[in-house]
């Protein structure tokens, strides 16, 4: 991993990841995708990490794919088709890794989040946006419909609102993004608000959050009856955890739980 391209700072149980290519608005180049994938794969093995913050250096969160890099790929005999397929497959794999990660991932967003950058926000489990941030899936403005960003976006907000963003290419501001459900909070103090949310999440029982995050995404793909059957089994497994027993006992005895660090 290129540590200059993706920086990591651990603050207690929270890993802060900073995409660090401000000159390219933290575009999801081949190298950035690889760096993110490597770091997420590492974090997945680190039980001491209980929450992750993802943010961008400079004046923007992420402007999507690196269009100059994509244009260079057109020089091949197939016009870049194989390279584009490989790019979108690797990007999708990285996005899915975020939701498969045991720890919740919080997008801390400022400036702009466009195209695959907006997809990245939609993919994260939670998102905090700075006042003035703009969000868009505006590939249609250059003749490239944001089909892969559409997958995450349409699973965050209503169908008509998502399609309007996709087909008009217009930006929405942070307040509207919060109304739509793309972000959780809008703030004038991005780092402090993100840190407070991350620390709150990291302060919960890690095993319960890991169990719950996985179940959250799995039940979304099920019908109502199957979802209740599945989550009932998840609750049974969660109840069997010794630390859950301690948490319930502490609540009944009106004392703080004695959980491991």
N, C-alpha and C positions, 0 to 999 in steps of 0.2 A: 504494500500500500504506500502511495506517495503521501507522506505525512504533511507536505505543504499544500496538497490539494484538498485534503480532508483532515481537519484538525480535531483532536479529541481532548477533552478536559473532564476528569472525573471530580465531581463535587459530592462527596459522600457516596450515596447509593445511586446518584444520577449521573449518567454519561451525557456530556454535552458534545455533540458533533457539529462542526462548523464547515460547511462547504466553502472552500477558500480559493475561488477563482473570480474575484470581483471584476476583473477586466472583461470577462465573458459573461458577466451576470450569473455566475455559478451554473452555467449551462451543463446539462446532463450529457457530457461528452462520453466517449468510450471509457476514458480514464476515470471520470467521475463516477460513472456507474460501477466500474470495477472496484473503486475505492469504497463506495457505499456498501456494495455487496460483501466485501471482505470484512468491513467493520461490523456489519450486522451479523454475519456468520460468527464472528468472534464474540460479540456481546451475547448471542444466544447461549453460549457455553458458560457465561459468567453469572452465577447466581447472586453474587454480591451487587450486581447492577439491577436495580428495581424499577428504573424508569430511564427513558432516553429522550433527550431534546435534540431536534434537528433544526438548524438555522443556517443562514447564509451570511457571508462577509460582504462588506461593501454596501451598495445602495439598493440591492435587490435580494430577495430570497432565492429565486431560480427562474430563469427565462425559458426553460424547456430544453429541447435537444439542441445540439450544436449544429446549426444549419450549414456553416462553412465546412465542417467535417463531413456532413452528409452529402454536400455538393461534390466534394472530392471523390466520394465513393462512386459517383456516376461515371467515372472514367473507365470502369471495367467493361468487359465485353457485354455483360448482361444489363448494362445501364445502372448498376448498383443494386439490382433486385436482391441478390443473395446477401449483400452487406446490410441492406435495410432490414431484411427479415431477421438476420442475426442480431442487429441492434435492438429491434423492437422485442424480440424474444428475451434478450438479456435484461432489458429494461423492465419488462413484465415480471420476470423472475425476481428482480430486485424489489419491485413493488410488492409482490406477494410475500417475499421474505419479511417485510415490515409487519404484515398482519399475522404471519406465522410466528413472529418473534415472541418469546414468553413475556417480555416486558412491554408495557405500554409505551408508545412513541408519540411525542408531542411535537408538532410543527410549530416553530416560533417564527412568524412570518412578517416581513416588512417589505416596503417598496412595491415590487410586483411579483406575482406568481402566475406565470403564463404557460399555456399548453401543457407539456409534461411537468412543468413546475407546479401548475395548478393540480395536476394529477397526483403529484407527490403530497400536496397538502391534503387532498381528498383521501389518499391512501393511509396517511397517519391516523392513529387512533383518536387523537385529540389535536386541536389547533388553537393557538392564540395569535391574534393579528394586531399589529400596531395600527392606530388611527392613520388613515391615508393610504393604507395598502390597497392595491388593485389586483383583482383576480380576473383571468380570462382564459378561454380556450379558443384563441383567435387565429388558429391555423387557416380557417376558411378565408381569411383576408388575403392570404398568399396562394390560395388554391389547394390547400392541403387540409382536409377535414380532420379534426382532432379525434380520430376514431379510438385510439388506445386511451387517451385521457378521458374519453367519454365513459369508459367502463367504470372507473373510480368515481367520476363526477355523478353519474346517474345512480350510483348506490349511496350517495350522500344527500342529494336534493331531489325535489320533485321532477317528474319526467318533463313536463312542459317548460319549467324553468331551466332545466339542463339543456333541452333542445334549443331554447331561445339563445342561450349563451353560445352554443355550438354553431348555430346557423347564422347568427348575426355577427359573431366575433367581437361583440361589445364587452367592455370591462364592467365588473360590478365592484363597488367599493366595499370596505371592510364591514360597514354597518349592514349593507344588503347581504353580504356573504354570511353574516351571523344570522340574519333573519331566515335565510335559505337553509341553514344548517351545515354550511361548509366549514365554518369555524365555530368554536365554543364561546370565545371571549374576544372583545375588542378593548384595547387599552392604550393609554398614553405612556405607559412605562412597561415596555415589552419584556425586558429581561426580568424585572422584578415579578411581574405577573406570571410569566412562564415558570420562573423558579419556584414561586409559591405553589403553583399547580403541580409541578413535578415533585416537589418535596411532600406534598399531601399524598400523592399517589404512591411515592416510594415509602411512605410511612405505614402503609397497609401491610397486612400479612402477605409476604411474597408468594407463597404457595397458593393462596386463595386467588390472588390476582392472576397468576399464571393459568390456573384452572379456568377461571372465569373468562379470561380473554380468548382462550382457545374455544370455549363453548359458545361465546358470543358470536363469533364468525361462523361456526359450524351450524348453529341453529338458524341463522339467517337464511341458509340455503334450503331449509326444510319446510314442509307444511306444518300447520298448527298442531295437529295431533302428534306427529313425529317429534316436533320440537319439544313439546311438553314431556313426552316419554324420555327423550334424550337428556334433557336438562334435569329431570328427576333423578336419573342415574348419576349425573354429574354432582348433584347435591349430596347424594349418598356417599360418593367418593370424597367429597370435600368434608363432610361430617366426620369421616373416618380419620382425618388428619389430627395428630396429637395437638398441634398448635391451634386448631379450630376448637378443640375441646377446652383448651386453656382460655381462649378468647370468650367462649360462652360462659365458662365458670367465672371469669373476671367480671363480665357484665352483670351476672346474677349477684356476685358478691360486692358490686359497686367499687371496683378497684381497677387500675390499669392492668392490661394483660402482660404477663411475663414472657414475651416472645424473644427469640434469639435475634441478635443484631443482623 
